[in-house]
Amino acid sequence: MTSAEPVPVCTVTDRRITELSGLVADGRQWYAINDGGSRVEVFVLGRDCSVQRMITAPTDPYDVEDLARAADGTLWLSDTGDNDKKRDTVALLAVTPQGRTTLYRLTYPDGRHDTEALLLDAGGTPYLVTKNPFGDTGIYTPAGRLTSPGPTPLTRAGSLSFHSTGTVGGPVAGFGSVLVTGGATSADGKMVALRTYTDAYLYPAPDGDVLAALRREPVRVPLPDEPQGEAIAFEPDGTLLSGGEGVGQPIRAVPGAVALAANTSTGPASPAGNGETATTGKSSGMRTMPGLLLAVALASALVFGGGWIKRRLGR
């Protein structure tokens, strides 16, 4: 765990951004997306959180959850949300700065998954990281070249196991720290981040290999007190940015996070191959609730809570 603490940079007050879910930075401005939506909408923000302009396209996504930016400036929208597990395909949308959009449909090899995190390596290969309250978090990548409209089959490349950290935040106390809600890759491709509702995990990738990075022991950066934290990004200078849903929520920064993580992290990547399971968050202690008990607790909460938890965790 790092000793760095996030500090507010500015507050999102524009009422068009009510469900901030994805964020990227290019050193001059930020790009942001909402959850869901009925057309492609990317908000270009000034560093004061104000909307400078919008990039739009008529393509109607199902449930956009994350955002990444390629080296050529293409914005990749991860239309991969599936809380109810009813989608036969998910999709990536490649959007140029002018709004020209290309659709790439994808299929999982092992059933349906809800996914809220997208990682894009320096070569443009996408990695989807699932949001799973009942077991390991899956890592998926295209089995071959993306085709439009597809579908292109995905392959399971590995998995991660997140442990409860005790960091305050998230829509439901107790297990928000094990649910992956966003991802980011640094501009040079040498640092990878995944976040839960409560914490960020930084994985050094000195050779730009995302899978190798995810096999390393990460550095945890607590992101406390975000009611529904889902967005994470790197500035080119190594600052880590985070934000969450709700009008009036801040975008916060951890300056120097990349350098701090690179200097703090220890241990090489495991040599194991496809399907390896890595454990994330070991330094923060044991799981507070085994998978079966967690499943029972969630099921009970859904019955007695009128579905509120399910609705909140699905956005």
ZIGI-V512826 format. One record per run of one state. SS is the DSSP state (@ for helix, = for strand, . for the rest). FROM is the first residue (numbers start at 0). TO is the last residue. Records with the same first field share a line. If there is no record, write none. Layout:
SS = FROM-TO  FROM-TO
This chain:
. = 0-5  11-18  25-28  34-34  36-38  45-49  57-62  64-64  69-73  79-88  95-99  107-113  120-124  130-135  142-150  162-174  178-178  185-189  196-197  204-208  214-217  222-227  234-238  244-248  254-255  264-275  280-280  284-289  304-306  313-314
= = 6-10  19-24  29-33  35-35  39-44  50-56  63-63  65-68  74-78  89-94  100-106  114-119  125-129  136-141  151-161  179-184  190-195  198-203  218-221  228-233  239-243  249-253  276-279
@ = 175-177  209-213  256-263  281-283  290-303  307-312
